[in-house]
Amino acid sequence: MDSFELYTLINGKQWTKFLKSLDLGESTFAFPSVADIHSCKAVAYSLNSDGLGRCYNFNVNKAERKVIITVTKK
């Protein structure tokens, strides 16, 4: 999925679809708000707990609202 489509999912707050669309490895995104970062992280935590074979880790810079998401295989 290209960057435009991923940002469309972020702006639409479609966290599950967004996370499942990410490639393995690191990706950096700017989020609209810190609240959106918290919401996306909560969905990622839930997906991690479901044991679907992928793990999502977040490195957050709240001041800039930037997030590095690392996706690995379990």
C-alpha contacts under 8 A as a table, 3 or more apart, distances in Angstrom:
res1	aa1	res2	aa2	distance
1	M	5	E	6.32
1	M	6	L	6.76
1	M	21	S	6.64
1	M	22	L	7.66
2	D	5	E	5.50
2	D	6	L	6.40
3	S	6	L	5.07
3	S	7	Y	6.15
4	F	7	Y	5.21
4	F	8	T	6.17
5	E	8	T	4.96
5	E	9	L	6.41
6	L	9	L	5.13
6	L	10	I	6.35
6	L	18	F	6.20
6	L	21	S	7.73
7	Y	10	I	4.83
7	Y	11	N	6.02
8	T	11	N	5.18
8	T	12	G	6.04
9	L	12	G	4.95
9	L	13	K	6.01
9	L	14	Q	5.14
9	L	15	W	7.08
9	L	17	K	7.27
9	L	18	F	5.64
10	I	13	K	4.99
10	I	14	Q	6.22
10	I	15	W	6.80
10	I	18	F	6.78
10	I	31	F	7.16
11	N	14	Q	7.83
11	N	32	P	7.31
13	K	36	D	7.45
13	K	40	C	7.94
14	Q	17	K	5.69
14	Q	18	F	6.02
15	W	18	F	4.94
15	W	19	L	6.01
15	W	39	S	7.87
15	W	40	C	5.45
15	W	43	V	6.56
15	W	44	A	8.00
16	T	19	L	5.29
16	T	20	K	6.11
16	T	43	V	6.53
16	T	44	A	7.56
17	K	20	K	5.23
17	K	21	S	6.08
18	F	21	S	5.22
18	F	22	L	6.73
19	L	22	L	5.49
19	L	44	A	7.15
22	L	27	S	7.85
22	L	71	V	7.38
23	D	71	V	7.01
24	L	70	T	7.26
24	L	71	V	4.82
24	L	72	T	5.67
24	L	73	K	7.52
25	G	70	T	5.31
25	G	71	V	5.13
25	G	72	T	6.40
26	E	68	I	6.46
26	E	69	I	5.59
26	E	70	T	4.35
26	E	71	V	6.48
27	S	68	I	5.58
27	S	69	I	5.37
27	S	70	T	6.52
28	T	66	K	6.98
28	T	67	V	5.59
28	T	68	I	4.37
28	T	69	I	6.33
29	F	66	K	5.65
29	F	67	V	5.33
29	F	68	I	6.54
30	A	64	E	7.71
30	A	65	R	5.69
30	A	66	K	4.43
30	A	67	V	6.34
31	F	34	V	7.28
31	F	36	D	6.70
31	F	37	I	6.55
31	F	65	R	5.51
31	F	66	K	6.24
31	F	67	V	7.44
32	P	36	D	6.73
32	P	65	R	7.14
33	S	36	D	5.23
33	S	37	I	6.64
33	S	65	R	6.37
34	V	37	I	4.99
34	V	38	H	6.34
34	V	62	K	6.26
34	V	65	R	6.14
35	A	38	H	5.08
35	A	39	S	6.20
36	D	39	S	4.99
36	D	40	C	6.11
37	I	40	C	5.20
37	I	41	K	6.08
37	I	65	R	7.72
37	I	67	V	7.78
38	H	41	K	5.10
38	H	42	A	6.21
39	S	42	A	5.16
39	S	43	V	6.53
40	C	43	V	5.21
40	C	44	A	6.21
41	K	44	A	4.92
41	K	45	Y	6.09
41	K	58	F	7.36
42	A	45	Y	5.08
42	A	46	S	6.33
43	V	46	S	5.05
43	V	47	L	6.22
44	A	47	L	5.01
44	A	48	N	6.05
44	A	56	Y	6.02
45	Y	48	N	5.03
45	Y	49	S	6.26
45	Y	56	Y	7.54
46	S	49	S	5.08
46	S	50	D	6.36
47	L	50	D	5.07
47	L	51	G	7.00
47	L	52	L	7.03
47	L	55	C	7.78
48	N	51	G	5.78
48	N	52	L	7.19
48	N	54	R	6.88
48	N	55	C	5.37
48	N	56	Y	6.65
51	G	54	R	7.26
51	G	74	K	7.94
53	G	73	K	5.64
53	G	74	K	4.84
54	R	71	V	6.65
54	R	72	T	5.61
54	R	73	K	4.52
54	R	74	K	5.35
55	C	70	T	7.97
55	C	71	V	5.61
55	C	72	T	5.20
55	C	73	K	6.14
55	C	74	K	6.27
56	Y	69	I	6.59
56	Y	70	T	5.76
56	Y	71	V	4.83
56	Y	72	T	6.76
57	N	69	I	5.62
57	N	70	T	5.10
57	N	71	V	6.59
58	F	67	V	6.57
58	F	68	I	5.80
58	F	69	I	4.75
58	F	70	T	6.49
59	N	67	V	5.68
59	N	68	I	5.04
59	N	69	I	6.49
60	V	65	R	7.29
60	V	66	K	6.08
60	V	67	V	4.61
60	V	68	I	6.51
61	N	64	E	5.70
61	N	65	R	5.65
61	N	66	K	5.22
61	N	67	V	6.25
62	K	65	R	4.62
62	K	66	K	6.69
63	A	66	K	7.95
